[in-house]
Amino acid sequence: MRSLTLKLSILFVLVSLVAVLVVALWVGQRVEAEFADYCRQVCPDNCCESHGGAGNHQGRSVTGTLELAYLDAIRTSLWQAAVVAGIAAVGLAVIFSRLITDPVNNLKASAQRIREGDLSQRVAPQTRDEIGELAVAFNSMAEKLEENEKRRRQLLADVVHELRTPLSIIQGNLEAWHDGVVLPSQETIAPVHEEAVLLSRLITDLRDLSLAEAGQLSLRREDVNLSALSMSIVAPYREWASSQGIHLTLELPDSPTPDVYADPVRIGQVLRNLLDNAIRHTPRGGDIEVRVHPEPESFLTVSVKDTGSGISAEDLPHVFEHFFKVDPARERSRSGSGIGLAIVKQLIEAHGGSVSVRSKIGEGSIFSFTLPVTTPPPHVPQ
């Protein structure tokens, strides 16, 4: 039997029949026993007539045919009640089993449609019991699958879009050189080299992002002083910021801070990404402040604050997504790969930290990442 409805119906019927039979037999025996006691009390001088003979082991003692008919009527009523109860049990078993199996069948049908590619399937919870909770969990799973599929398709479209531009520029210049329309020179080679560098950076960033999301990115951790690392990263950016008319400052704690156990190359990559974004989105005359400060419960935070245009509240939850554009109508700067913030999030979380952003339109943004101050594992001599 593969039908859950049939199995539950048979189970309900069997349980009901067993209960009815037990009650009928027990009540019948108790009625006969009590009636026999009644006869002995009414006729203490053995005036009761014994029916059934010596071979009747039931030992029924009745007085006349009327009493015997009374007992037979009781037994008949009990068996009739058992039959009626059995029929009712069958009907109720079918009803209650359908109440259980119908939501399960709906879940099964929706799961099959999801398997076929229809991720929009949802199941309306009909009860508040475990099956209702299962329906809620199913809907949550379906929503997550649909969201992941949309993100996958969007990522694929964004990657194609980002690759098309540099490849088109490189291909166009190569064809022009090949046909002799344009002669290779310093001026014509420079943009091709720039696009090739951008293309290489995009491929590298995509590789790092995929490894980080899969939890397979190798980290070479060591004791890292965030203050010293921040100084070494910020120093070369001062000249670039100054050329853009931006004032870049670094604020360090007054007292020494404990080291973090992290990969200095990856943490440097995180800070460079944040500085790149801050400089690109801060207008001339603006300010950028990099600040290192300790947090309670053994954490260190590095924040990059700018006075740029800011990010709207509806865009804030999406800034760490792949290729997300705060302003879709504006083309992304050609100096970035478009997934820098997504890599920032993955790298910091791979270190057991967290990343956050605060921003207001017209006031600028503050990107921060927090790392735990941990003790490296003890060295085991080889």
N, C-alpha and C positions, 0 to 999 in steps of 0.2 A: 504494500500500500504506500503510494507516494503522495497521497492527498492528505495534507494536514487537517483539512476540514473533516474528512472521513475518520481519521484517527481520533480527533477530539470528540466527534459525535459518538463513536463507539465507546470511548472511555467514559463519557458522561452517562451514556445509557447503562453500561455495566455497573458503574458506581451506584446509579439510582436503583437499578433492579436488585442489586445485592442489599442495599439498604431497605428496600420495600419488603423483600423476602424475609430478611432477618426480623423486621418489625412484625410482619404477618405471623410467622411461626412463633415468635416469642409471645405475642398477644394471644394467639390461639391457645397455646399451652397454658398460659396464665389464666385465661377465662375458664378453661375446663377444670383446672386445679381449684380455682376459687369456687366454681359452681359445685364441684364435688364436696368441698368443705361445707358449703351452704346446705347441701342435701343432708350431710351427716348431722349438722346442727339442727335442721328442721325435723329430722326423723332419727332421733338417737337410738331407737329400739330396732334398728336394722329393717325398718320398713321400706327402705329404698330398694328398688329393683335393679339388679345388676344386669347390664346389657353388654354383650360381647363375649360371654362365656369365660371359662377358665383360661382358654388360650389367648384371650385378648390381653396383651401386656399393657395397654393404655390404662386399664383399671378405671374406666369411666363409670361413675355411679350417678344415675339419674332417677328421677321419679316420674314415671309415665312417659307417654309418647310426646306430650306437649313440651316437656323439658328437653327431650332429645331433639325435637324439631327446632327448639330455640337455639341449641348449640349448633345444629347444622346451619341455621340461618346466619349465625355469627361467623362460622367458618366460610360460608359462601360469600358473605359481605366482605370479609377480609381478602379473599382471593379476587373478588371483583374490584376491590379498591387497588389491589396490586396490579391488576391488568390496566386499570385507568391510569394509575401512577406511571406504569411503564410507557403507555402511549404518550402521556404528558412529558415524560422524560425524553422520549425521542424528539418530540417537537422542540422542547427547550434546549436539548443538546444541539440540534441543528442551528437554532437561533444564536445561542451563545458561542458556538464554534465559529459561526460566520462573523460574529462581532470581533473575534480574535483574528481570524484569518484574512478578512477583507483588507484591513490596513496592511497586513504583511504582503498580500498579493499586490496591493498598490505600490508598496516599496519595491517589490520584485519587478513589476512592470517598468517603473521609473528607472531602476538600476539597469535594466536591459536597454532602455532607450539611451541612457547615458553611455553605456558601452558602445552603442552604435554611433555616438558622436553628438547626440543632442544634450548639451550641458545645461540647457535652460529648464530641465525637468525639476519640479518641486512637488512635495507631498504635503497636503494639508493635515496637520495633526488633529485627529478626531477624538482623542482621549488625553487625559493627563497622567496616565500610568506609564509603565516602562515602554509600551509600544509608542505612546505619544512622544516620549523622550527620544526613542529611536528615530522617529520621523524628524524631530528637530535636529538631531545629530546628522541625519542623512541630508537635510536641507543645507546645513552648514558645510558639509563636505562638498555638496554639489556647487555651492556658491564659491568655495575655495578653488575647486577645479575649474569653474568657468572663469574666475579671475586670473588664475595661472595661465589658462589658455589664451585669454585676451592679452596678457602681458607677454606671452611667448610670441604671439603673432605681431604685437606692436614692436617687440624687440627685433624680430626678424625684419620688419619693414624699416625700422630705424637704422639697423646695420646696413641694409641695402642702400638706404638713402645716404648715409654717411660715407659709404665706400664709393658710391657713384661719382660724387663730385671730384675727389682727388684723382680717381682713375680717368675720368673724362678729361681733366686738365693735362694729365701726363700723356694720355693717348693723343690728344689734339696736338700737343707740342711735338711729340715724336713723329706724327704724320706730317706735320709742317716741315720738320727737318728732313724727313725722308723724301718728300716731294720737292725739296729745294725752295719752298715758298719763303721760309725763314731760315737764316743761317744761325747755327748755335753760337751763342755769345754769353757773356756774363749776365746780361740782363734777362735773356730768355731761359737760361739754365737755372737761375735762382728760384723762380716760382715753381719749376718742376721739382727741384730738390726740396723745396718747402712742403709741397704736397706729398712727396715720397716720405719725408720725415713724419708728417701727420698720419699718413697711412700706416707706417710702421708703428707709431705710437698707439693708434687705434687698435691694431691687431694685438699688440702687447697688453693693452688695457683690457681688452675682451678676454684674453687668455687668463690674466690675473683674476678678473672678475669671476669667470667660470670656475676656476680652481677654488677661489675663496667661497663661493656659494656652495660648492660641493664639499667643502671642508677638507680639501686636499692641498691647500697652499702651504708650502713649507716655510716655517718661520725659524730664523736663527736667533734665538733669544739670548740676551745677556743683560747685565746690569747697565741700565741707561739712566743718565742724569738728564731729565727733561729740560732743565734750565740751560745746560751746556748745549744740548742738541738744538734747542730753539734758537740760541744765539748763532750757531753755525748755519742754520737754515735761513734765518732772517737776514743775515749780513749781506749776501749777494743780491737780495731783493730790494735793498735800499736804493741802489742806483736806478733800477728799473722804475721803482715807484717815484723817485725824484724826477726822472725824465717825463713821467706822466703828470707831474704837478701834484703828487700825493705825498702826504707826510706819514711815514711808517715808523712806529715806535714799538719797543719791546719792554714790557714790565715784568720783572722777576720778583720772587718773594725775598723779603729782607733776610730771613733765616734760611739756612740750607735745608733742602727737602730730600727725603729718601729717594733712592733710585727705584725705577720700575723695571720689572723683568720683561723685556720686550725686544723685538727686532728693530734695531735703530734704522735700518734701511727702509723698512715698511712704515715706521712712524714718521721718518723724514718725508716719505712719499705722501703721507696723509697731510702733513703740514704744508708741503709745497702745493698740493691741490687746493687747499683752502686759501693760500696766499694768491695763487693764480686767479681764482674766482673773485677774490676781494679786489685785486688790482683792476681786473677787467670790468668790474661793475661799479667802481668808485669813480666819480667824475673828478676832473681837475680841480684842485683846491680842497679835496676831501682828506680824510684821515683814516688810517688803519692802525689798530692797536692789537698787538699780540700779547697775551697775558698768560702767565703760568702761575697757578695758585693751588694750594692744597685744599682738599675737601675733607669733611668728617669721615671717620671709619676707614682711614688708610686709602684714600684715593687722591690722585692728582689730576687737575683739569688744565687743558690748554684751550684758550678761546681766541678767535680771530674776529675782531669787531671792525666794521667798516661803516662809512657814512654814505653808502650808495643809495640807490633808488628804493631798496627794500623789496620785500616779497609779500604778496597779498595773503590773507588768512586762508583762503581756499586752496592756494598753491603750496602752502607750507608742508602739508602731509605728504606731498609728492616729490619734494626736491631731491630725495635720495634714490629715486627710481631711475631706471635706465633711460637715457636720452630725453629726460623730461625738460620741456621748455617752459620757462615762466611766462614768456610771451610767444605764443605759437606763430604770430605774424612776423616775428623778427628772426632772421637766420642766426644760427649760433656762430660765435666767433670761430674763425678758422684756426685759432691757436690751440684749441682744446679738442679732446676726443669726444666729449659729450657724456662720458660715464664716470667722470672724476669723483663726483659725490657718491655714486653707487659704490665705487671702490673704497672710498673713505669709510663708509658704513661697514662694509664687509671686513676690511682690515682691522678696524677698531673692535668689532665684535669677535673677530678671531683671537684677539688678545684678551678677551673677557671684559672689555670695556663697553662704553655706550657713547653715542653721538647724538647731538641735539642742535636745534636751530631756533632762534628767536628773531623776529623781524616785524617791522612796521613800514608801510608804504611811506616813502619820503623821509624816513629816519635811519635807514640802514639795516644791517643784519649782524647777528652774532652767531657764528658757528663754533661749537665747542665739542671736544671729545675728552672723555674721562677714562683713565687707566687705573687699575688697582695696583697698590704697592704690595707686591708679593715677594716671597722668599724663593729663590731658585731651588730646585731639587738638590739634595746633597750629592756631592761628587763621590762616585764609587770607584775606588782604585781598580785599574785593570789588572 
